[in-house]
Amino acid sequence: MPAGVLAVIERGYRGSVEVQYGDLLYVCRGLHGALGGVDLVLRGSAVTFALAGGGVPAELAAADTEPGVVPDPRAGLAGLIAAGSRVWVDEPDLRAIGCADAELLSGAERRDTDLMSELWPEYREVWFL
Amino acid sequence: MALSDTEAGPRWDLALVLTAPPYGSEALGTALRLVETALRRGAVALVWTCGYNTMLTQTALGDAKPRDPADWHAEHPTTAGIIAGLLARHPDDPARPRPLGGALTWYVCRFCALDRGAGEQIDGVRTASFSRLGGCLRRSAKTLYLGGA
């Protein structure tokens, strides 16, 4: 049974210290609870959200505060997967950046997401975020 | 480090012009990392912001972002709070002996700020006409531009 919303993210890294915890994946987590579930398609630069072993982002020394001042998309994505979202990662875009064989976060699936439009009828809403 | 552009050289060691809009890339994070590193190394630095970057230092932001409902006790500083901290740690006081750590001047383009309702700026930020930019850059030894419309 697909989720209510299929969300497509094609461009990652939209903001750092001005965004902090409230990044796109945080929005998806909110939609996941509010709209009957969100499944996610990552394309373009957003495929790197799903790369395992990337570590946590370097903190911002300028902030002189506790950690957490810059977004951590891998943690956000892992939280979504743990909450039940299916996550597809575009295989051609992974290949394009030399990460064809890279390990993905547990639960994330490789797929040629050009074909994902075939799934659109199964979702109530399709969002391009 | 030079304090004036009269006999001792440029007024600023580094000018960083930030026009790339926030919430669209990592430009702001890059700018703050560059500036903080330069200040830590003792540089006298200037930041000039245009466009939506002028909203990053408006007083209406306060010091703390709205709380994260998923992590209620965590505190998250606003950009205004972060930049106020940088300015406090690196005051641009010409009387301050060098080298004792860097000094920061933060300019906000008046037109861009007023055009976005961000005329009220935090203490320490200087609001100036865009026509001042050329003079600032001429008085800087090196300029970095983080651009975009």
Interface residues (C-beta under 8 A of the other chain):
Chain A: Y13 R14 G15 S16 V17 E18 V19 Q20 Y21 G22 Y26 R29 L60 A61 A62 A63 D64 T65 E66 G68 V69 V70
Chain B: P22 Y23 G24 S25 E26 L28 G29 T30 L32 R33 V35 E36 T37 R40 L56 K65 D68 A70 D71 A74 E75 H76 P77 T79 I82 G85 L86 R89
